[in-house]
C-alpha cells in the first residue's frame, strides 16, 4: 500500500496541512518542524505527487473547477454558467487561471481530475455540486489535494472548506411564501434529489407544510430531468386531475420555465391557475412570461467566497477547514398570486 501524506503526518505527530506546507517549504512552518517532517518522509519512503512538487516550484497558479457528471446539459444551466463566470472573475483577480473538469460518466470525470492532479496542472479544485457516495470527493480527500465545495458536503464536513446557502431554510421560505398566499395544495418539482441541495430544499418544503398543519402529498413531489418525456407526462397527468396543485416550488428557473410551457399546453394559466416560485434568480426568471418569482442565492458572491477561501488554504494563510453560509432573498415578480384572487 502506498504511503500517504496522512501516514507521514501521523508518524511525525503533526497535521496533514503541516506536511503539505513542509512540501511547499512554506514560511509558516518552523525549520525544526520541517526537518522533523522531512526525516519521517525519508524514513517512510514518501514521495510527494507531481501536483505537490508543482506547488514547491510555484509555477501553476491554476484552479480546477469540477462540474457534475452530465451529458452536456450542465452547460445549458444558467446556475452553473454563472458560477463558472464568478469563479473565473475571482481567480483572475487573484492571478490564478481556471481549468474545467467535466465528464459524461463518473469514470470519465475522475480520469480528468486524476490527469490534472497527477500532472501537476492544478493547485486546488472547486467542486460545484454535492452528492452521496461520490468517488470524486473520495479521491480528492484520499490524495490530500486542496479542494473546496459549493454546497454542503455529505462527508468530511469538518475537514472541507465549503460555501453554501441554507438550502433547507430556502426551501421552507419558498413554501411559506406560497402558504402566505393561501395556497395549500403545493407541489415540489426538481431535477435531481440525489444532490444535497435538492434534498435539503425538499426537507424545508415538507417542514413548512407540516408547520402549517398540512400533510404533504407524495403525488405532489416530482423528480427527474424535466426534458424526460415520462416526467412531462407525469406533470401533465397531475395538473389535469381534479385535485391539481395550485402552486409549485420549482428546483430552479429552468425547471420553472419548462413547467410554464407544459402547463400552457393543458390550458392552465400562470398565476391565475397555478403559482410558481423557483430558485437562482437567473436571466430566465426575467425573460419568461410571466416573469418568475425566484430566490436569489447571490451566486456571484458565493463564487467569490469559495475562490478566496480555497486560495487562502493553498497559500497557507488559512489552515482550518471553514464553512460560510450566505443569505438568500426572494425576488417577487409575476408568477405568484393570492389564491382567493384567482379562484
C-alpha positions in Angstrom: 0.0 0.0 0.0 1.3 3.4 -1.0 2.5 5.7 1.8 0.2 8.8 2.0 0.5 12.2 3.5 -1.7 11.1 6.4 0.8 8.3 7.2 3.6 10.9 7.3 1.5 13.3 9.5 0.6 10.5 12.0 4.3 9.3 12.3 5.6 12.9 12.7 2.8 13.8 15.1 1.6 16.8 13.1 -1.4 17.8 11.0 -1.6 16.8 7.3 -1.7 20.6 6.5 1.7 20.9 8.2 3.1 18.1 5.9 1.6 19.9 2.9 3.2 23.2 3.9 6.5 21.4 4.5 6.4 20.1 1.0 5.8 23.6 -0.2 8.6 24.9 2.0 6.1 27.4 3.4 7.4 30.1 5.8 4.6 29.4 8.3 6.3 26.1 9.3 9.4 26.3 11.5 12.7 24.9 10.3 12.7 22.5 13.2 9.3 21.1 12.2 10.2 20.9 8.5 13.3 18.9 9.4 11.3 16.5 11.5 8.7 16.0 8.8 11.3 15.6 6.0 13.0 13.0 8.2 9.8 11.0 8.5 9.1 11.3 4.8 12.5 9.9 4.1 12.1 7.1 6.7 8.7 6.0 5.2 9.8 6.5 1.6 7.0 9.0 0.9 7.2 10.7 -2.4 5.1 13.9 -3.0 3.0 13.7 -6.1 3.6 15.9 -9.1 1.0 18.4 -8.0 2.8 18.9 -4.7 6.1 19.4 -6.5 4.5 21.9 -8.7 3.4 23.8 -5.6 7.0 23.9 -4.5 8.0 25.5 -7.8 5.0 27.8 -7.6 4.5 27.5 -11.4 0.9 26.5 -11.7 -1.5 29.0 -10.1 -4.4 27.2 -11.6 -7.8 26.2 -10.0 -9.6 23.2 -11.4 -13.4 23.6 -11.4 -15.2 20.2 -11.2 -18.7 20.1 -12.8 -21.2 17.4 -12.1 -21.4 14.4 -14.4 -23.6 15.5 -17.3 -24.4 14.7 -20.9 -23.8 18.4 -21.7 -27.0 19.9 -20.2 -25.0 21.3 -17.3 -23.6 23.9 -19.8 -27.1 25.0 -20.6 -27.9 25.6 -16.9 -27.5 29.3 -16.0 -26.7 28.5 -12.4 -23.5 26.6 -13.3 -22.6 29.1 -16.0 -23.0 32.0 -13.5 -20.8 30.1 -11.0 -18.1 29.4 -13.6 -18.2 33.1 -14.6 -18.0 34.2 -11.0 -15.1 31.8 -10.2 -13.2 32.9 -13.3 -13.6 36.5 -12.4 -12.4 35.9 -8.8 -9.5 33.8 -10.0 -8.4 36.4 -12.5 -8.3 39.0 -9.7 -6.1 36.6 -7.7 -3.9 35.9 -10.7 -5.0 32.3 -11.0 -6.1 30.5 -14.1 -9.2 28.2 -14.3 -9.4 24.7 -15.8 -12.7 22.9 -16.2 -13.0 19.2 -15.4 -16.1 17.5 -16.8 -17.3 14.1 -18.0 -20.4 12.2 -19.2 -19.7 9.5 -16.7 -18.2 9.4 -13.2 -15.3 7.4 -14.5 -14.6 9.9 -17.3 -14.8 12.8 -14.8 -12.5 11.0 -12.3 -9.9 10.3 -15.1 -9.9 14.0 -16.0 -9.3 15.0 -12.4 -6.5 12.4 -11.9 -4.8 13.7 -15.1 -4.9 17.2 -13.7 -3.7 16.4 -10.2 -1.0 13.8 -11.1 0.2 16.0 -14.0 0.6 19.0 -11.6 -1.9 21.0 -13.6 -3.9 22.4 -10.7 -3.1 23.9 -7.2 -6.5 23.0 -6.0 -10.1 22.2 -7.0 -13.6 23.7 -6.6 -16.4 21.2 -6.7 -19.7 22.6 -7.9 -22.0 20.0 -6.5 -22.6 17.7 -3.6 -23.9 14.1 -3.8 -23.8 10.9 -1.8 -21.2 8.2 -2.3 -19.1 10.4 -4.6 -15.9 8.8 -5.9 -14.6 12.3 -6.9 -14.7 13.6 -3.3 -13.2 10.3 -2.0 -10.3 10.7 -4.4 -9.7 14.3 -3.6 -9.8 13.5 0.1 -7.6 10.4 -0.1 -5.0 12.2 -2.1 -5.0 15.1 0.3 -5.5 17.6 -2.5 -6.6 21.2 -1.8 -10.3 21.5 -2.6 -13.4 23.4 -1.7 -17.0 22.9 -2.4 -20.0 25.0 -3.3 -22.7 23.2 -1.4 -22.8 21.3 1.9 -20.8 18.0 1.7 -22.3 14.7 2.6 -18.9 13.5 4.1 -15.9 15.1 5.7 -17.9 18.2 6.6 -15.5 19.3 9.3 -12.5 18.8 7.0 -13.6 20.7 3.9 -13.8 24.3 3.0 -17.3 24.9 1.7 -19.6 27.8 0.9 -23.3 27.4 0.7 -26.8 28.8 1.2 -29.1 27.4 3.9 -31.0 25.3 1.4 -33.4 23.8 3.9 -34.4 27.3 5.0 -34.6 28.4 1.4 -37.0 25.5 0.6 -39.1 26.4 3.7 -39.1 30.1 2.8 -40.3 29.3 -0.7 -43.1 27.2 0.6 -44.0 29.7 3.3 -44.3 32.3 0.6 -46.9 30.3 -1.2 -48.7 29.4 2.1 -48.9 33.1 2.9 -50.8 33.5 -0.5 -53.3 31.0 1.0 -52.2 28.0 -1.2 -52.5 24.6 0.5 -52.0 22.3 -2.5 -48.4 22.9 -3.2 -46.2 20.7 -5.4 -42.4 20.3 -5.3 -40.7 19.7 -8.7 -36.9 19.3 -9.0 -34.4 17.7 -11.3 -32.3 15.6 -9.0 -33.0 14.7 -5.4 -29.6 12.9 -5.2 -28.0 16.3 -4.8 -27.6 17.6 -1.2 -29.0 21.0 -2.3 -32.2 19.4 -3.6 -32.8 17.1 -0.7 -32.3 19.9 1.8 -34.8 22.1 -0.1 -37.3 19.3 -0.2 -36.8 18.9 3.6 -37.6 22.6 4.0 -40.7 22.2 1.8 -42.0 19.4 4.0 -41.2 21.2 7.2 -43.2 24.3 6.1 -46.2 22.2 5.2 -46.2 20.3 8.4 -45.7 23.5 10.4 -48.9 24.8 8.7 -50.7 21.6 9.6 -50.7 20.2 6.1 -49.6 16.6 5.4 -47.6 16.6 2.2 -48.9 14.6 -0.7 -46.3 12.3 -2.2 -48.0 12.6 -5.6 -47.1 16.3 -5.5 -43.4 15.6 -5.3 -41.8 15.0 -8.7 -38.2 14.5 -9.5 -36.1 13.8 -12.6 -34.9 15.6 -15.7 -37.6 18.0 -16.9 -36.8 17.1 -20.5 -37.6 13.4 -19.8 -40.9 12.5 -21.6 -42.1 10.4 -18.7 -41.7 13.3 -16.3 -43.5 15.6 -18.6 -46.4 13.1 -18.9 -46.4 12.8 -15.0 -46.7 16.6 -14.7 -49.4 16.8 -17.3 -51.3 14.0 -15.6 -51.0 15.6 -12.2 -52.2 19.0 -13.4 -55.0 17.6 -15.5 -56.5 15.9 -12.4 -59.4 17.4 -10.4 -57.1 17.8 -7.3 -54.2 19.5 -9.2 -51.8 21.7 -7.2 -52.5 25.4 -7.2 -48.8 26.2 -6.5 -45.4 24.8 -7.2 -41.9 25.2 -5.7 -39.6 24.5 -8.7 -36.0 23.4 -8.2 -34.6 26.2 -10.5 -35.6 28.8 -13.0 -35.1 26.4 -15.9 -37.4 23.8 -14.5 -40.0 26.6 -13.7 -39.8 27.9 -17.3 -40.3 24.4 -18.8 -43.2 23.9 -16.3 -44.9 27.1 -17.6 -44.7 25.8 -21.2 -46.1 22.4 -20.1 -49.0 23.9 -18.2 -49.9 26.2 -21.1 -50.2 23.1 -23.3 -53.1 21.9 -21.0 -54.6 25.4 -20.8 -53.5 26.3 -17.3 -52.5 29.9 -16.7 -49.7 31.3 -14.5 -50.5 32.7 -11.9 -54.3 32.6 -12.5 -54.5 28.8 -12.2 -51.1 27.9 -10.8 -48.5 30.0 -8.9 -44.8 29.1 -9.3 -41.7 30.1 -7.2 -38.2 28.9 -8.2 -34.6 29.3 -7.3 -31.4 31.0 -8.7 -32.9 34.3 -10.0 -31.2 33.7 -13.3 -31.8 35.5 -16.6 -34.6 33.1 -17.4 -36.6 34.5 -14.4 -36.8 37.8 -16.2 -37.3 36.7 -19.8 -40.0 34.1 -19.4 -43.7 35.2 -19.4 -44.9 35.7 -16.8 -41.7 36.7 -15.1 -40.7 34.4 -12.3 -40.7 35.0 -8.6 -37.4 33.4 -7.7 -35.0 33.1 -4.8 -31.7 34.9 -5.3 -28.8 32.8 -3.9 -26.2 35.5 -4.6 -24.2 33.2 -6.9 -21.6 35.9 -7.7 -20.7 36.4 -4.1 -20.8 32.7 -3.4 -18.3 32.1 -6.2 -16.1 34.9 -4.9 -16.0 33.5 -1.4 -15.2 29.9 -2.4 -12.2 31.1 -4.5 -10.9 33.4 -1.8 -11.1 30.7 0.9 -9.5 28.0 -1.3 -6.6 30.2 -2.3 -6.1 31.1 1.4 -5.7 27.4 2.1 -3.4 26.8 -0.9 -1.2 29.7 0.1 -1.0 28.7 3.7 -2.9 31.8 5.0 -5.6 29.5 6.4 -5.2 26.1 8.0 -8.6 25.3 9.4 -11.5 24.0 7.3 -14.3 26.6 7.4 -17.8 26.9 6.1 -19.6 30.0 5.0 -23.4 30.2 4.8 -24.7 33.0 2.6 -28.2 34.5 2.9 -30.9 34.2 0.2 -33.6 36.7 -0.9 -37.0 36.2 -2.5 -37.3 38.4 -5.7 -41.0 38.9 -6.3 -42.3 39.1 -9.9 -45.5 38.0 -11.7 -45.7 34.2 -11.4 -47.4 34.1 -8.0 -50.8 35.3 -6.8 -53.0 35.0 -3.8 -55.4 32.0 -4.1 -58.6 33.9 -3.2 -57.9 36.3 -6.0 -57.7 33.7 -8.7 -60.5 31.2 -7.7 
